[in-house]
């Protein structure tokens, strides 16, 4: 399966994408926004296994993982997880592709494609201080529906380190 936009090719993640995932996650782990997400794996064997699982799951519509590519170069990925009302979605793009509209273009295409099965509601969470992610979601038409305290890390005293997260939702059609 390949979807095409003016500039991008979007396809299911394949097992061989594990090297691309490592590069995207290495880049992400160095970003100021990594503190707002679970640590990404960098061990080759673990990432190979994750890519294999993602590739196997994707065509079944419950958990889908898409590679976003310029030509054949993978610049990021988007995932969708089916829920009662539609899909929960997430994304991660290499920093060299930030600010060029690729995430917006690919998210819009995938949400329109997934809406064809009658799923009209999409939900995404992000740190409220992750302004690029908040801008992406709002530019796509998502609205913040609630805030929550989120923690992925602990301090030196083993206490959770919290940040303010937002849950955003869009109803299409």
C-alpha positions in Angstrom: 0.0 0.0 0.0 1.4 3.4 -1.0 -0.4 6.7 -0.7 1.1 9.7 -2.5 0.8 13.4 -1.8 2.4 16.0 -4.0 5.8 15.6 -2.3 5.5 12.4 -0.2 5.1 8.6 -0.4 3.3 7.1 2.6 3.5 3.3 3.1 3.2 0.8 5.8 6.3 0.3 7.9 8.4 -2.6 6.7 10.7 -4.8 8.7 13.7 -3.3 6.9 12.9 0.1 8.2 14.6 -0.6 11.5 17.7 1.4 10.5 15.6 4.4 9.6 13.8 4.1 12.9 17.1 4.1 14.8 18.2 7.3 13.0 14.9 9.0 13.7 15.0 8.0 17.3 18.7 9.0 17.8 17.8 12.4 16.4 14.7 12.7 18.6 16.5 11.6 21.7 18.8 14.6 21.3 15.9 17.1 20.9 14.6 19.3 23.6 11.2 17.5 23.3 12.5 14.0 24.1 11.7 14.7 27.8 8.0 14.6 26.8 8.0 11.1 25.5 9.0 7.6 26.5 12.7 6.9 25.8 13.1 5.4 22.3 15.0 2.2 21.9 18.4 2.4 20.1 19.5 -1.3 20.5 19.6 -2.8 17.0 18.1 -6.1 18.0 15.2 -4.4 19.9 14.5 -2.0 17.0 14.6 -4.8 14.5 12.0 -6.7 16.5 9.8 -3.6 16.9 9.9 -2.9 13.2 9.0 -6.5 12.5 6.0 -6.3 14.9 4.9 -3.0 13.4 5.1 -4.4 9.8 3.1 -7.4 10.8 0.4 -5.4 12.6 -0.1 -2.6 10.1 -2.3 -4.1 7.4 -4.9 -5.2 10.0 -6.3 -1.8 10.9 -6.1 -2.1 14.7 -2.5 -0.8 15.0 -1.0 0.8 11.9 2.4 2.3 11.4 3.2 4.3 8.3 6.6 5.4 6.9 6.6 8.9 5.5 9.1 9.1 2.7 10.5 11.6 0.2 11.1 9.4 -2.8 12.4 6.4 -0.9 14.0 8.2 2.0 12.1 7.7 5.3 11.8 11.0 7.1 9.4 10.0 9.8 6.5 7.8 10.8 2.9 8.1 11.9 1.0 5.5 13.9 -2.8 5.0 14.4 -4.4 2.8 16.9 -8.1 2.0 16.6 -10.4 2.9 19.5 -14.2 2.9 20.0 -14.7 6.1 18.1 -11.9 6.3 15.6 -8.1 6.4 16.0 -5.5 7.6 18.5 -2.5 8.9 16.5 1.2 9.7 17.1 4.1 10.8 15.0 7.8 11.3 14.9 9.9 13.0 12.2 13.6 13.5 11.8 14.5 17.1 12.7 16.0 17.8 9.2 12.4 17.6 7.9 10.8 19.9 10.6 9.1 23.1 9.5 8.5 22.0 5.9 4.9 20.9 6.3 5.6 17.2 5.8 3.9 16.0 9.0 0.8 18.1 8.2 0.7 16.8 4.6 1.1 13.2 5.6 -1.2 13.3 8.6 -4.0 15.0 6.6 -3.7 12.3 3.8 -3.8 9.5 6.3 -6.7 10.8 8.3 -8.7 11.3 5.0 -7.8 7.8 3.9 -8.7 6.3 7.3 -12.0 8.2 7.4 -13.2 6.1 4.4 -14.0 3.3 6.8 -16.4 5.5 8.7 -13.9 6.5 11.4 -14.2 10.2 11.8 -12.6 10.9 15.2 -8.9 11.2 15.8 -7.2 11.8 19.1 -3.6 12.8 19.8 -1.7 13.7 23.0 1.3 16.1 23.3 3.1 18.1 25.8 1.7 21.6 26.0 5.2 23.0 25.9 5.9 21.1 22.7 4.8 24.1 20.6 5.6 22.6 17.2 3.5 19.6 18.0 0.6 21.7 19.3 0.8 23.9 16.2 0.7 20.9 14.0 -2.4 19.5 15.6 -4.2 22.8 15.7 -3.3 23.5 12.0 -5.0 20.2 11.2 -8.1 21.2 13.0 -7.6 19.4 16.3 -9.0 21.1 19.4 -7.7 20.6 22.9 -10.3 18.7 24.9 -8.5 18.3 28.2 -5.2 18.6 30.0 -3.4 16.0 32.1 -0.3 15.6 34.2 2.1 13.1 32.5 5.3 11.5 33.7 7.8 9.3 31.8 10.9 10.0 33.9 11.9 10.1 37.6 14.3 12.4 39.4 17.3 11.4 41.5 15.0 10.6 44.4 12.9 8.3 42.3 10.0 10.8 42.2 8.0 11.3 39.0 8.8 14.3 37.0 5.6 15.7 35.6 4.7 17.9 32.7 1.4 19.3 31.4 0.0 17.3 28.5 -2.9 18.1 26.3 -5.3 15.7 24.6 -6.4 17.0 21.2 -9.3 15.7 19.1 -10.8 16.3 15.7 -14.0 15.0 14.2 -13.8 14.8 10.4 -17.0 15.0 8.4 
